[in-house]
Every structure is written in C-alpha cells, then in structure tokens.
Amino acid sequence: MPLIFFGTSTFAVPALRALAGDVVLVVSQPDRPGRRGMRLQATPVKEAALELGLPVEAPEKSRSPEFVERLESLEADALVVAAYGQILSQRVLDSAKRGGINLHGSILPKYRGAAPIQRCILDGETETGVTLMQMDRGMDTGDMIEIGRLAIGPDETYGELQDRLAILGAEMAVRWMPRIVAGNYPRTPQDSEQATMAPKIEKAEAELRFDRDAAAEYNRFRAFTPSPGAFLQTRFGVIRIGQARLHGEVQAEPGTLVATDRRLVVAFAQGGLELLEIQPEGKKRMRGSDFTNGARLRPGDRLH
C-alpha cells in the first residue's frame, strides 16, 4: 500500500517510523533557521526520514502545480498527514486514491487548528486524545474514523503529553491504514456546533502574570513547556521557567516571595507557584533555591 507521508513536528515522527515500510515519499516543511544563529535546521520529520532512508521533499507551497504533478505520478493509496503545517488543496488531497488521512491531536470537534495539545492544557482539560480523520478542504472538519483517548496528568507538560499522543496516533495509523486503503472504514461526521478552535500559539501567551490565579498560570506553564517556554517579567529581567509546581494556599501580595528555607515560592492573585528551575536573563539555568540564595531574597521581598 504505497503511502505519502506529510509531517513536520515531533508529533508526527512515531507515525512515520511505524508506517515507514509503506511510505514512498515524505513531505515536510523547508529547513528553517534554528533558535541560535541563522544555521538552517531540518524538521524532526525530515531528520527521521533521512535516518530511515526515505525520499524527502520540502516544498514552500505544497499546492504548486509542479509538486502536485509529482504527487499524482506516485499513484499513492493514501496521504497520511500529521502536524504538517500547511493546508492541503483539494487537488493535493485528490492525488491519492483514498485522499488524505489526518492524525489530529485532540478529540474533535474540540480544538480544531494548529495548537490543540497546548490549548487543551491551557484550558485545564483533564482528557484529550487523537482523532484519525478523513481530510476535506476545511480546517480539521472532515469525517472521523476513530478517536483514541488519554487522561492528562495534573502535572503533565505539553512536551510530555505530545509524546504520549504521538505514540497513540502511530498505533491508530498502523491499525487502520490497511482497512482505509481497502475502502473498509467508518466515517462519522463531526458536530460542528460543538467545535472549538485551537489557533497558533503566540510567544507572548507564554508570559505568566502575578495578577492571575496560580492554578491557571500553572496550566500556562505546562502548556508552553518546553516550547515556546514560559517566562515571568520581573525586576531582575525576564526569568524563564524550566520546572515549577503549585504551592497550595498562599496569603501574600501577588509577586511576593513567600517561601522559607530559601525556596523560590511566589504568590499569585490566588495561591502560589514554586519555581524549581529557572533561567534568569543573561544567565544559565539554575535551581530556584540557588537564585534565591544568590539574590539574597527573603520572604516578603518582591520579584516585580
């Protein structure tokens, strides 16, 4: 069953590895400058494809006539799509016998869009999943084939949850692709009245604010860890947060240090957060307690 695999992020890698024996072409996003400097960096999917010895193409626009003709020439049974990052045109979808089959990181119709995993954590959801779906021209609006579900741990970060969902998605793809190629699979329309959206993440959203509740800001920390990375604006500059945890009942002015024993526990509008690992502006990562000691902070001191 010849398949064409479209994917970009780490979420897509387990599915690519699981289906590699049937993949005749991998399509990913073009190399982009990395975080440090301007050196071009391949996507996780491209790196995995090269490791697997699979042919890879990375068009700027997948809808270009030349590229669509390339897809059509392969006469694939299906396109498998996972966190690719471009909306596929109808002609691209029609280039394979069974069209496009998407692995989407939410329980559709909730969290349609580019950032379903991060948005569900940000909203404090306790359950999510992967929807295997038939693609159409809309934004995650196609018929559903199967939904796999997972409980979200109370301390689980975006990176950790994404890894578990990626494995679940790979298992679903392996189980269903033979039936899909044979044309023997269910298609359940989505209830669009129940749909919610998960738009692309903006870096500014990763800022934690002392004037908001600690529980909500803990969800924000979890949703944006490891990427793009949660941070605080303080009198010491920007402090990036590597590890944190909720700290029960706290009665103090927002932004005030409330811990004893030199721990870095800070009050929010309701409750507090213990900052276990941080990276102060212009410095290396360090334990929160080391920062407290180095800055000679005491309970009652303010961070902002």
Summary of the structure (lengths in Angstrom):
residues: 304
radius of gyration: 22.2
end to end distance: 59.3
largest distance: 69.0
contacts: 998
relative contact order: 0.11
helix: 30%
strand: 26%
